[in-house]
Amino acid sequence: MRRRRVRKPPMVVQLSLAAVQEEHGLYQLLAAESRWTRHQVCMVYAMFAFKSDEQAFVGSLLTQKQHYWVFRCNQQRFCGDFVVVDMSCPESKRRRIFVIEMKENTELKIDSGAGIQLRNAAEAIEIIAQETGAILADCPFETLVGDKQHLLAYLGAEDGTVPGASSCRE
């Protein structure tokens, strides 16, 4: 009997609205990858499962800002909780990228030092660039640390605006 080769778990997974709104949406998204056995899907799911306000955060963001692509980060890889790419800018090299670490009851901190939770954020950006072509691998990114309310406000999911004059970087 031939054993199925175990593949390395991904660093990021692109989320859809269905993946966060349906009861088992994230699990179904991961199970759709035919490269894993059912047991492996359970193990990978544990690496990407939502905690606290994370699922509600992504649901709000994807509902209100359809031009955002949201990637869930592998919680064992120290690359944050999410990577958000603002796709409204037509030039991939100028798209805004946000690496997010959610912390309950925390005021928003922007680019305040990567810390251990974000130490591999650049690697996650490189993988997204390779897999999607939506951004360039060496694009600069903003790090955001805060709670759901502050993050949604900063990303424009509460009042419809995004900080800064444009959705494109200068």
C-alpha positions in Angstrom: 0.0 0.0 0.0 1.3 3.4 -1.0 1.4 6.0 1.7 0.2 9.5 0.9 3.0 12.0 1.3 2.3 14.5 4.0 2.5 18.1 2.7 3.8 21.0 4.7 0.9 23.0 6.1 0.5 26.4 4.4 1.6 29.6 6.0 -1.5 31.6 4.8 -5.0 30.7 3.5 -7.1 33.1 1.6 -10.5 33.6 3.2 -13.8 33.9 1.5 -17.0 35.4 3.1 -18.5 31.9 3.1 -15.5 30.6 5.0 -16.3 32.9 7.9 -20.1 33.1 7.7 -20.9 29.4 7.5 -20.7 27.3 10.6 -17.9 25.0 9.3 -16.8 27.3 6.5 -13.1 27.4 7.4 -13.0 23.6 7.8 -14.7 23.2 4.4 -12.3 25.6 2.7 -9.4 23.6 4.0 -11.0 20.2 3.2 -11.5 21.3 -0.4 -7.7 20.9 -0.8 -7.4 17.4 -2.1 -3.8 17.2 -1.0 -4.6 16.3 2.6 -6.2 13.3 4.3 -9.1 13.9 6.6 -6.8 13.6 9.6 -4.4 16.1 8.1 -7.3 18.6 7.5 -8.1 18.4 11.2 -4.5 19.1 12.1 -4.3 22.0 9.6 -7.6 23.4 10.8 -6.2 23.6 14.3 -3.5 25.9 13.0 -5.9 28.3 11.4 -9.0 28.1 13.7 -10.4 31.5 14.8 -10.3 32.7 18.4 -12.3 35.4 20.2 -13.4 38.2 17.8 -11.3 37.0 14.9 -14.1 35.4 12.9 -16.5 38.4 13.5 -13.6 40.8 12.5 -13.1 39.0 9.1 -16.8 38.7 8.5 -17.3 42.5 9.0 -14.2 43.3 6.9 -15.2 41.1 4.0 -18.8 42.3 4.1 -18.0 46.0 4.2 -14.8 46.1 2.1 -15.2 43.7 -0.8 -12.0 44.9 -2.4 -10.0 43.6 0.5 -8.4 40.2 0.2 -8.0 38.6 3.6 -5.5 35.8 4.4 -5.6 33.8 7.6 -2.1 33.2 9.0 -0.9 29.9 10.4 -0.9 30.5 14.1 2.2 28.4 14.6 4.3 30.4 12.1 4.6 33.8 13.8 3.4 35.9 10.9 0.4 37.6 12.6 -3.2 36.7 12.6 -4.2 38.1 9.2 -2.7 39.7 6.1 -5.1 42.1 4.3 -4.4 43.4 0.8 -6.3 46.4 -0.6 -7.0 45.3 -4.2 -8.6 48.7 -5.2 -5.3 50.0 -6.5 -4.7 48.8 -10.1 -1.0 48.6 -9.7 0.2 45.5 -7.7 3.4 47.2 -6.6 1.4 50.0 -5.0 -1.3 48.1 -3.2 -1.5 48.6 0.6 -0.8 45.6 2.7 -1.7 45.3 6.4 -0.3 42.5 8.7 -2.6 42.3 11.6 -2.2 40.9 15.1 -5.4 41.0 17.1 -5.3 41.8 20.8 -8.5 42.1 22.9 -9.0 45.5 24.7 -5.9 47.0 23.0 -5.7 50.5 21.4 -4.4 50.5 17.8 -0.6 50.4 17.4 0.7 51.0 13.9 4.2 49.8 12.9 5.2 49.7 16.6 7.8 46.9 16.2 7.2 43.5 14.9 7.5 41.5 18.1 7.6 37.7 18.1 4.0 37.3 16.8 5.0 39.1 13.6 8.6 38.1 13.1 7.8 36.1 9.9 5.4 38.6 8.4 7.7 39.3 5.4 7.7 35.6 4.6 3.9 35.5 4.5 3.9 38.5 2.2 6.4 36.6 -0.1 4.1 33.6 -0.2 1.0 35.6 -1.0 3.0 37.3 -3.8 4.1 33.9 -5.2 0.7 32.2 -4.9 -1.6 35.1 -6.1 0.5 37.6 -8.0 -1.6 40.3 -6.4 1.4 42.0 -4.7 5.1 42.0 -5.2 7.2 39.9 -2.8 9.2 42.9 -1.5 6.3 45.3 -1.0 6.4 47.3 2.2 3.5 46.6 4.6 2.0 48.1 7.7 1.7 46.2 10.9 -1.4 46.8 13.0 -1.9 45.5 16.5 -5.2 46.2 18.2 -8.7 45.0 19.0 -11.5 44.3 16.6 -13.2 47.8 17.0 -10.0 49.8 16.4 -8.8 47.6 13.5 -12.1 47.8 11.7 -12.2 51.6 12.2 -8.6 52.0 10.8 -9.3 49.7 7.8 -12.4 51.8 7.0 -15.0 49.1 7.7 -17.0 51.3 10.0 -17.2 54.6 8.2 -16.3 53.6 4.7 -13.0 55.4 4.5 -9.4 54.1 4.7 -6.7 56.2 6.4 -4.5 58.1 4.1 -5.3 59.9 0.9 -5.4 56.9 -1.4 -5.8 53.1 -1.4 -2.4 53.1 -3.2 0.9 53.6 -1.6 3.0 56.5 -2.9 
